[in-house]
């Protein structure tokens, strides 16, 4: 009886522990799926960013990570406006493509440790600006297409251990410097030119060609019988039909027009005189 009670108590305790475990997981998931409301300072910063034509969006509905984008309507952004981005928390994507920021302005990004993707293409950023990014330890993607970065600007980038993709297309960076960086960081993908991938056809071209090909015509049974008639299998040389002209007849072989034969007069012989004339002659 006692052993049965102990077993039952152990099972109940185990079930309670399991229930508590799953309740903790559900609570943690619920907390993660509820993004924190922006603080008063963040609200002011977001309003200022929107005045510059930028946009602040959550990366997903269940996180507090933010995406700040200026490349569509905020290309007039200057270093002064960039200061508002530094006041936001949990910014992981930042797009400054085509804006008017300078090397000095990038100094305002050095404390955004959460940043993972940074677009600086088609800006006036150079080597001094790239040096300001050395403290972004979580940066994974950096686009420097069309900037003024040179070989000297690659040194701090090689020390960013989490950097996985780097765009250097249309920059003064030489092939030798890019190759040296790639050799020292084999895990870093360096793009030095536009990459165009062919689009796979939506339709199987071989199958379409086979479907469009007209079906092969089967030989006519009657013609086949005609081919076998002469024993050689050549068409048109079977038995001649009644009244048909010979196949090898030529126009020149036609018989000449036959003229009606003229009746030749028989050799004329003097007609026999009548008997009474003969008698008269004798007398």
Secondary structure, DSSP 8 states (H G I E B T S, - for coil): -HHHHHHHHHHHHHHHHHHHHHHHHHHHHHHHTS-----HHHHHHHHHHHHTT-EEEESSTT---EEEE-TTT-TT--HHHHTTGGGSSSEEEEE-TT----TTGGGGGTT-TT--EEE-TTS---HHHHHTTTT-TT--EEE-TTS---GGGHHHHHT-TT--EEE-TTSS--HHHHHHHHHH-TT-EEE-S--------SS-HHHHHHHHS-------HHHHHHHHHTSS--TT-S---TT---TT--GGGS--------------------HHHHHHHH-
